[in-house]
Amino acid sequence: MLELAGEIADGAILNFVTVADVAHAKDRIAAGAARVGRDLDGFELMVFFRATVTDDYERVRHRYQRELLTYVMAPVYERMFAREGFAEACAEVQELWRARERDRALEAIPQALIRERTLVGDAAEIRERLAAYAGAGMDSSMVFPVSIPDEDYVTDAARIIKAMAPGGAA
């Protein structure tokens, strides 16, 4: 898919990726462009993020485990996660899910799998993470605020957006 984007597209949007995945994507896109003799001037590499500004990961852990579950179950994401060392975790989650052990399947999703692919932390940490992604080749991002469960969604989403803005509260 990434090589095809390099051959014909104006950009690509990546989802649930690490900084290393961005570098990998850049390489695959460049390979596709090279195959057809195309330069990548104007090509935009965008990353879609879910973000929660909080100093207490436990308040959002279950929310992110539920979100990642569907991705762990999808073969294309399973391969992507496996490339970065999560093959055994994906297999365990899938096995538990098929055995109808839903709660155990959710709990088996490693914190590192979530933390490396989302923006969860205080505002300063999130800005640092975004800078690392930019340094790896991300041109732009879409950031979706994920409110803390049991908080009013609109109020908490606004808080997250405000905190992430330049000069926002950490």
C-alpha positions as MATLAB code, in Angstrom:
seq = 'MLELAGEIADGAILNFVTVADVAHAKDRIAAGAARVGRDLDGFELMVFFRATVTDDYERVRHRYQRELLTYVMAPVYERMFAREGFAEACAEVQELWRARERDRALEAIPQALIRERTLVGDAAEIRERLAAYAGAGMDSSMVFPVSIPDEDYVTDAARIIKAMAPGGAA';
ca = [
       0.000    0.000    0.000;
       2.775    2.428    0.926;
       4.747    1.659   -2.234;
       1.619    2.216   -4.322;
       1.141    5.568   -2.560;
       4.688    6.471   -3.585;
       3.882    5.552   -7.174;
       0.619    7.420   -7.623;
      -0.647    9.374   -4.596;
      -0.242   12.898   -3.266;
       0.047   11.613    0.288;
      -0.714    8.923    2.820;
      -2.381    8.835    6.216;
      -0.908    6.498    8.818;
      -2.834    5.215   11.827;
      -1.664    3.765   15.175;
       1.984    4.056   14.210;
       5.198    4.526   16.140;
       8.001    6.898   15.248;
       9.813    3.886   13.744;
       6.737    3.108   11.625;
       6.907    6.609   10.145;
      10.518    6.012    9.075;
       9.513    2.604    7.652;
       6.636    4.200    5.746;
       8.922    6.884    4.304;
      11.255    4.159    2.991;
       8.423    2.150    1.403;
       6.889    5.273   -0.162;
      10.289    6.267   -1.576;
      10.748    2.751   -3.017;
       7.430    3.017   -4.835;
       8.263    6.461   -6.176;
      11.695    5.294   -7.354;
      10.169    2.328   -9.186;
       8.237    4.696  -11.464;
      10.832    7.493  -11.561;
       8.715    9.890   -9.543;
       9.965   12.476   -7.085;
       8.040   13.075   -3.886;
       7.979   16.868   -3.899;
       4.651   17.866   -2.388;
       3.896   14.374   -1.029;
       2.298   14.674    2.416;
       2.745   12.051    5.100;
       0.079   12.513    7.760;
      -0.432   10.615   11.016;
      -3.795   10.186   12.706;
      -3.442   10.232   16.489;
      -5.733    9.716   19.439;
      -4.723   11.976   22.326;
      -5.539   12.340   25.997;
      -3.883   14.933   28.187;
      -3.559   13.303   31.597;
      -0.915   12.434   34.140;
      -2.808    9.245   35.068;
      -2.670    6.631   32.292;
      -4.869    4.263   34.307;
      -7.831    6.614   33.844;
      -7.791    5.925   30.077;
      -6.159    2.494   29.835;
      -9.400    0.546   29.319;
     -10.611    3.026   26.719;
      -7.456    2.561   24.655;
      -7.416   -1.211   25.162;
     -10.930   -1.386   23.693;
      -9.863    0.742   20.740;
      -6.699   -1.253   20.019;
      -8.488   -4.608   20.280;
     -10.058   -4.306   16.838;
      -6.690   -3.391   15.348;
      -4.867   -6.281   17.043;
      -7.454   -8.576   15.446;
      -6.907   -7.178   11.913;
      -4.202   -9.022    9.938;
      -2.601   -5.910    8.429;
      -2.214   -4.247   11.833;
      -1.150   -7.515   13.432;
       1.758   -7.658   10.940;
       2.635   -4.040   11.673;
       2.584   -4.623   15.436;
       4.580   -7.849   15.020;
       7.300   -5.967   13.122;
       7.937   -4.056   16.341;
       7.959   -7.033   18.690;
       4.297   -7.573   19.571;
       3.611  -10.803   17.633;
       3.193  -12.910   20.779;
       0.930  -10.339   22.407;
      -1.282  -10.190   19.303;
      -1.515  -13.989   19.171;
      -2.439  -14.135   22.868;
      -5.143  -11.471   22.501;
      -6.618  -13.236   19.474;
      -6.573  -16.624   21.216;
      -8.313  -15.225   24.308;
     -10.900  -13.436   22.170;
     -11.698  -16.586   20.194;
     -12.041  -18.462   23.518;
     -14.621  -15.816   24.508;
     -12.438  -14.567   27.327;
     -13.167  -10.970   26.406;
     -11.934   -9.265   29.589;
      -8.677  -11.225   29.568;
      -8.180  -10.409   25.881;
      -8.481   -6.688   26.626;
      -6.138   -6.933   29.606;
      -3.574   -8.776   27.459;
      -3.075   -5.727   25.235;
       0.291   -4.438   26.456;
       0.631   -0.923   27.776;
       3.642   -0.376   25.505;
       1.556   -1.193   22.422;
      -0.836    1.570   23.398;
       1.630    4.123   24.714;
       3.908    3.929   21.663;
       1.023    4.597   19.244;
      -1.097    7.178   21.036;
      -0.530   10.546   22.636;
      -1.247   10.023   26.322;
       0.519   12.162   28.878;
       0.853   15.740   29.920;
       0.837   18.420   27.235;
       4.620   18.831   27.253;
       5.126   15.078   26.739;
       2.655   15.081   23.867;
       4.405   18.011   22.188;
       7.734   16.155   22.516;
       6.211   13.046   20.944;
       4.791   15.075   18.061;
       8.235   16.620   17.500;
       9.762   13.121   17.371;
       7.221   12.084   14.731;
       7.974   15.223   12.734;
      11.673   14.430   12.998;
      10.999   10.969   11.553;
       9.258   12.444    8.523;
       5.657   13.217    9.472;
       4.495   16.298    7.573;
       1.210   16.869    9.397;
      -1.134   15.232   11.857;
      -4.782   14.844   12.714;
      -5.266   14.691   16.460;
      -8.501   13.294   17.855;
      -9.108   14.137   21.520;
     -10.069   11.094   23.577;
     -11.794   12.223   26.722;
     -11.307   10.584   30.070;
     -14.150    8.150   30.763;
     -16.791    9.525   33.117;
     -15.874   13.106   32.182;
     -18.211   15.206   30.095;
     -17.023   14.541   26.543;
     -17.367   18.073   25.183;
     -15.754   19.713   28.207;
     -12.891   17.223   28.360;
     -12.252   17.281   24.606;
     -12.042   21.084   24.787;
      -9.634   20.787   27.718;
      -7.400   18.424   25.728;
      -7.393   20.679   22.672;
      -6.617   23.767   24.756;
      -3.818   21.984   26.649;
      -2.174   20.879   23.404;
      -2.232   24.347   21.860;
       0.976   26.389   21.902;
       1.250   27.888   25.354;
      -1.430   25.520   26.652;
      -1.303   24.257   30.211;
       0.738   21.118   30.784;
];
